[in-house]
Amino acid sequence: MFSFASRRAAALLATIVALPSLAAAGAVTPTIVYDNTTTPTVGPWAPDGFFPFGYYNDDEPMGEQVTLDGTHRHVTEFHLLVSSSSLVEDLTIHLELRQNDPGPPFPNIVLWDGYMTVDVDGPTTVVFQVPRIEVPDSFAWTASAASDLAGLATYDPPTVGSSPTDPGGDPFFWEYDVVDEQWYILGLLDQPANFGARIIAVPEPASALLLATGGLAAALPRRRSTRLARSRSAALAPGRRTR
């Protein structure tokens, strides 16, 4: 017959073996919280459906202010849509997720940045893996590279989330001038100034595994207490001699 200690050890071992299953049960499906990848646009400043990275200067950050849908705010993937007028090989793209300043809302606070080197030959989706970076409901993203032949693909309107407009009610994008070191709010002539992007996020790290193991720890002392209570009840039962 197994002792209580043996049963307790067996229960603990069974839980350790089950940890991967508990973790899988607590896993959360990533959710698209912003999506502007459905409708490409063209216009006088983007006749080929993209705005060149080097339109003003190479490696100048430019991008959008976005407002996310839903409640998931830990970003795990960022899909950036770019395009080119011809093949551009080994293009290094620098992506930054930025928070706006509390005063004048310039996106100076970098929350995360990453690099991808890709070949761009017409419409191309560049997928950045983001390590669960927490972002606010509204934030800016910027991308930069050294190329006049490739740039950010122009899309509008977003189908998930939204992109705020300027004080005049027109879509805009952020552009940082590396020469005079300041931000500009820019638009595209006769064309919505929105760029193609998709943002995927999850909620805060799941606590299901912690709750499961905590529940087991709470159950084990109760099992022992129950056994002790029964033993005491038996010792004090009528007809049993006690000292």
Kinemage of the C-alpha trace (Angstrom):
@kinemage 1
@onewidth
@group {chain A} dominant
@subgroup {mainchain}
@vectorlist {calphas} color= white
{ca met a 1} P 0.000 0.000 0.000
{ca phe a 2} L 1.245 3.466 -0.872
{ca ser a 3} L 1.899 5.865 1.983
{ca phe a 4} L 0.549 9.405 1.862
{ca ala a 5} L 4.060 10.688 1.125
{ca ser a 6} L 4.320 8.301 -1.837
{ca arg a 7} L 0.972 9.418 -3.199
{ca arg a 8} L 1.956 13.057 -2.767
{ca ala a 9} L 5.215 12.457 -4.648
{ca ala a 10} L 3.350 10.609 -7.401
{ca ala a 11} L 0.868 13.486 -7.769
{ca leu a 12} L 3.697 15.998 -7.985
{ca leu a 13} L 5.493 13.893 -10.603
{ca ala a 14} L 2.304 13.623 -12.644
{ca thr a 15} L 1.929 17.409 -12.588
{ca ile a 16} L 5.528 17.956 -13.702
{ca val a 17} L 4.962 15.561 -16.604
{ca ala a 18} L 1.781 17.479 -17.498
{ca leu a 19} L 3.411 20.940 -17.469
{ca pro a 20} L 3.829 21.108 -21.290
{ca ser a 21} L 0.122 20.335 -21.722
{ca leu a 22} L -0.820 22.972 -19.151
{ca ala a 23} L 1.349 25.530 -20.950
{ca ala a 24} L -0.279 24.659 -24.273
{ca ala a 25} L -3.715 25.019 -22.715
{ca gly a 26} L -2.772 28.477 -21.490
{ca ala a 27} L -1.408 29.573 -24.852
{ca val a 28} L -3.141 32.540 -26.457
{ca thr a 29} L -3.839 32.860 -30.173
{ca pro a 30} L -2.188 36.008 -31.613
{ca thr a 31} L -4.665 38.610 -32.854
{ca ile a 32} L -4.453 41.148 -35.672
{ca val a 33} L -4.844 44.517 -33.952
{ca tyr a 34} L -4.067 46.684 -36.983
{ca asp a 35} L -4.377 45.818 -40.668
{ca asn a 36} L -3.915 48.073 -43.678
{ca thr a 37} L -3.006 45.499 -46.325
{ca thr a 38} L -6.179 45.248 -48.398
{ca thr a 39} L -6.380 48.169 -50.838
{ca pro a 40} L -3.275 49.559 -52.579
{ca thr a 41} L -3.349 53.191 -53.721
{ca val a 42} L -1.466 55.297 -56.261
{ca gly a 43} L -1.094 59.034 -56.791
{ca pro a 44} L 1.197 61.793 -58.097
{ca trp a 45} L 3.782 61.225 -55.348
{ca ala a 46} L 3.495 57.453 -55.444
{ca pro a 47} L 2.686 56.545 -59.047
{ca asp a 48} L 4.077 53.029 -58.623
{ca gly a 49} L 2.256 52.397 -55.367
{ca phe a 50} L 5.116 53.215 -52.986
{ca phe a 51} L 6.882 56.224 -51.487
{ca pro a 52} L 10.687 55.860 -51.874
{ca phe a 53} L 12.802 55.467 -48.751
{ca gly a 54} L 15.322 57.947 -50.123
{ca tyr a 55} L 12.844 60.548 -51.381
{ca tyr a 56} L 14.415 63.170 -49.108
{ca asn a 57} L 17.530 61.478 -47.723
{ca asp a 58} L 18.664 57.884 -47.300
{ca asp a 59} L 17.907 56.235 -43.953
{ca glu a 60} L 15.399 58.862 -42.844
{ca pro a 61} L 12.699 57.336 -40.597
{ca met a 62} L 9.174 57.692 -41.936
{ca gly a 63} L 5.965 55.928 -41.062
{ca glu a 64} L 2.540 56.144 -39.527
{ca gln a 65} L 0.626 56.882 -36.381
{ca val a 66} L -1.751 53.971 -35.758
{ca thr a 67} L -4.545 53.209 -33.306
{ca leu a 68} L -4.989 49.540 -32.458
{ca asp a 69} L -8.191 47.534 -32.258
{ca gly a 70} L -9.090 45.180 -29.402
{ca thr a 71} L -7.178 44.873 -26.129
{ca his a 72} L -4.051 42.873 -26.998
{ca arg a 73} L -1.030 45.154 -26.651
{ca his a 74} L 2.065 42.920 -26.629
{ca val a 75} L 3.316 42.950 -30.221
{ca thr a 76} L 4.746 39.696 -31.578
{ca glu a 77} L 4.838 40.371 -35.336
{ca phe a 78} L 4.959 43.387 -37.614
{ca his a 79} L 4.277 42.883 -41.335
{ca leu a 80} L 5.684 45.767 -43.369
{ca leu a 81} L 4.553 46.172 -46.987
{ca val a 82} L 7.188 47.604 -49.313
{ca ser a 83} L 7.552 47.767 -53.075
{ca ser a 84} L 9.991 48.786 -55.797
{ca ser a 85} L 10.169 49.848 -59.417
{ca ser a 86} L 12.861 47.213 -60.135
{ca leu a 87} L 14.810 44.536 -58.276
{ca val a 88} L 16.636 45.870 -55.223
{ca glu a 89} L 18.901 43.259 -53.665
{ca asp a 90} L 20.065 43.044 -50.065
{ca leu a 91} L 18.090 46.047 -48.866
{ca thr a 92} L 18.426 46.541 -45.108
{ca ile a 93} L 15.263 47.963 -43.556
{ca his a 94} L 15.252 49.433 -40.061
{ca leu a 95} L 11.883 49.258 -38.285
{ca glu a 96} L 11.124 51.175 -35.076
{ca leu a 97} L 8.071 51.125 -32.821
{ca arg a 98} L 7.786 54.546 -31.202
{ca gln a 99} L 5.797 56.133 -28.408
{ca asn a 100} L 4.717 59.758 -28.641
{ca asp a 101} L 6.095 62.377 -26.275
{ca pro a 102} L 3.676 63.557 -23.554
{ca gly a 103} L 4.046 67.199 -24.702
{ca pro a 104} L 4.072 67.923 -28.439
{ca pro a 105} L 3.287 64.388 -29.619
{ca phe a 106} L 6.434 63.708 -31.642
{ca pro a 107} L 7.340 59.992 -31.711
{ca asn a 108} L 10.727 60.307 -30.020
{ca ile a 109} L 10.528 57.379 -27.594
{ca val a 110} L 11.777 54.158 -29.213
{ca leu a 111} L 10.074 51.098 -27.700
{ca trp a 112} L 11.745 48.542 -29.971
{ca asp a 113} L 13.731 48.399 -33.191
{ca gly a 114} L 14.865 45.668 -35.546
{ca tyr a 115} L 16.553 45.116 -38.901
{ca met a 116} L 15.739 42.880 -41.857
{ca thr a 117} L 17.780 42.462 -45.050
{ca val a 118} L 15.642 41.410 -48.006
{ca asp a 119} L 15.394 41.456 -51.783
{ca val a 120} L 12.564 43.718 -52.980
{ca asp a 121} L 11.148 43.097 -56.443
{ca gly a 122} L 7.766 44.783 -56.652
{ca pro a 123} L 5.247 44.285 -53.817
{ca thr a 124} L 6.975 42.521 -50.909
{ca thr a 125} L 5.910 41.747 -47.343
{ca val a 126} L 8.697 41.905 -44.763
{ca val a 127} L 7.857 40.103 -41.519
{ca phe a 128} L 9.575 41.331 -38.360
{ca gln a 129} L 9.423 39.075 -35.301
{ca val a 130} L 8.850 41.290 -32.251
{ca pro a 131} L 9.564 39.931 -28.722
{ca arg a 132} L 6.210 40.717 -27.040
{ca ile a 133} L 6.857 44.448 -26.821
{ca glu a 134} L 4.075 46.273 -24.978
{ca val a 135} L 2.691 49.289 -26.852
{ca pro a 136} L 0.006 51.873 -26.023
{ca asp a 137} L -3.353 52.019 -27.805
{ca ser a 138} L -1.925 54.581 -30.236
{ca phe a 139} L 1.724 54.739 -31.272
{ca ala a 140} L 3.924 55.404 -34.286
{ca trp a 141} L 6.012 53.074 -36.383
{ca thr a 142} L 8.773 54.180 -38.738
{ca ala a 143} L 10.925 52.430 -41.303
{ca ser a 144} L 14.087 53.578 -43.035
{ca ala a 145} L 16.461 52.280 -45.710
{ca ala a 146} L 18.920 53.559 -48.303
{ca ser a 147} L 17.152 53.309 -51.669
{ca asp a 148} L 15.460 55.527 -54.234
{ca leu a 149} L 14.049 52.488 -56.048
{ca ala a 150} L 12.192 50.899 -53.122
{ca gly a 151} L 9.915 52.323 -50.470
{ca leu a 152} L 6.839 51.989 -48.292
{ca ala a 153} L 3.820 50.625 -50.157
{ca thr a 154} L 0.798 52.940 -50.070
{ca tyr a 155} L -2.488 51.408 -48.855
{ca asp a 156} L -5.811 52.771 -47.598
{ca pro a 157} L -8.075 52.395 -45.705
{ca pro a 158} L -7.176 50.207 -42.713
{ca thr a 159} L -9.622 47.328 -42.162
{ca val a 160} L -8.604 46.705 -38.533
{ca gly a 161} L -7.712 49.632 -36.290
{ca ser a 162} L -7.289 53.115 -37.703
{ca ser a 163} L -4.784 55.751 -38.689
{ca pro a 164} L -5.425 59.227 -37.239
{ca thr a 165} L -5.687 62.287 -39.456
{ca asp a 166} L -3.989 65.669 -39.179
{ca pro a 167} L -5.815 68.750 -37.773
{ca gly a 168} L -7.248 69.363 -41.242
{ca gly a 169} L -8.795 65.885 -41.372
{ca asp a 170} L -6.330 64.450 -43.896
{ca pro a 171} L -4.228 61.290 -43.477
{ca phe a 172} L -0.578 62.035 -42.716
{ca phe a 173} L 2.727 60.315 -42.084
{ca trp a 174} L 5.719 61.067 -39.873
{ca glu a 175} L 9.088 61.915 -41.419
{ca tyr a 176} L 12.268 62.667 -39.475
{ca asp a 177} L 14.729 64.996 -41.210
{ca val a 178} L 18.214 63.736 -40.358
{ca val a 179} L 19.740 67.061 -41.470
{ca asp a 180} L 17.782 69.497 -39.286
{ca glu a 181} L 16.929 66.783 -36.724
{ca gln a 182} L 13.221 67.363 -36.393
{ca trp a 183} L 9.944 65.656 -37.186
{ca tyr a 184} L 7.563 66.686 -39.964
{ca ile a 185} L 3.928 65.811 -40.596
{ca leu a 186} L 3.598 65.158 -44.324
{ca gly a 187} L 0.848 64.215 -46.754
{ca leu a 188} L 0.646 62.827 -50.277
{ca leu a 189} L -0.931 64.968 -52.996
{ca asp a 190} L -4.396 63.666 -53.971
{ca gln a 191} L -3.735 60.386 -52.199
{ca pro a 192} L -4.291 59.135 -48.614
{ca ala a 193} L -0.942 59.172 -46.846
{ca asn a 194} L -1.197 55.703 -45.350
{ca phe a 195} L 1.269 52.820 -45.692
{ca gly a 196} L 0.723 49.079 -45.763
{ca ala a 197} L 1.259 47.303 -42.451
{ca arg a 198} L -0.207 44.563 -40.277
{ca ile a 199} L 0.385 44.337 -36.515
{ca ile a 200} L -0.153 41.136 -34.524
{ca ala a 201} L -0.279 41.075 -30.731
{ca val a 202} L -1.149 38.964 -27.693
{ca pro a 203} L -2.369 39.931 -24.211
{ca glu a 204} L -0.146 39.911 -21.152
{ca pro a 205} L 1.725 36.601 -20.649
{ca ala a 206} L -0.779 33.894 -19.721
{ca ser a 207} L -1.014 32.988 -16.038
{ca ala a 208} L -2.822 29.688 -16.590
{ca leu a 209} L 0.267 27.598 -15.820
{ca leu a 210} L 0.923 29.496 -12.596
{ca leu a 211} L -2.681 29.063 -11.510
{ca ala a 212} L -2.602 25.346 -12.293
{ca thr a 213} L 0.561 24.671 -10.302
{ca gly a 214} L -0.654 26.940 -7.497
{ca gly a 215} L -3.904 24.980 -7.362
{ca leu a 216} L -1.990 21.735 -6.967
{ca ala a 217} L 0.143 23.171 -4.176
{ca ala a 218} L -3.006 24.277 -2.380
{ca ala a 219} L -4.653 20.882 -2.846
{ca leu a 220} L -1.784 18.849 -1.391
{ca pro a 221} L -1.871 20.387 2.119
{ca arg a 222} L -5.663 19.996 2.156
{ca arg a 223} L -5.285 16.276 1.403
{ca arg a 224} L -2.859 15.896 4.306
{ca ser a 225} L -5.076 17.928 6.635
{ca thr a 226} L -8.047 15.753 5.725
{ca arg a 227} L -6.075 12.604 6.555
{ca leu a 228} L -4.998 14.001 9.921
{ca ala a 229} L -8.557 15.023 10.754
{ca arg a 230} L -9.805 11.519 10.020
{ca ser a 231} L -7.081 10.026 12.202
{ca arg a 232} L -8.012 12.249 15.116
{ca ser a 233} L -11.713 11.448 14.673
{ca ala a 234} L -10.962 7.733 14.771
{ca ala a 235} L -8.851 8.129 17.917
{ca leu a 236} L -11.711 9.823 19.730
{ca ala a 237} L -14.470 7.503 18.494
{ca pro a 238} L -16.853 6.021 21.146
{ca gly a 239} L -15.625 2.796 22.655
{ca arg a 240} L -11.949 3.522 21.905
{ca arg a 241} L -9.684 3.993 24.919
{ca thr a 242} L -7.579 7.108 25.013
{ca arg a 243} L -4.958 8.416 27.383
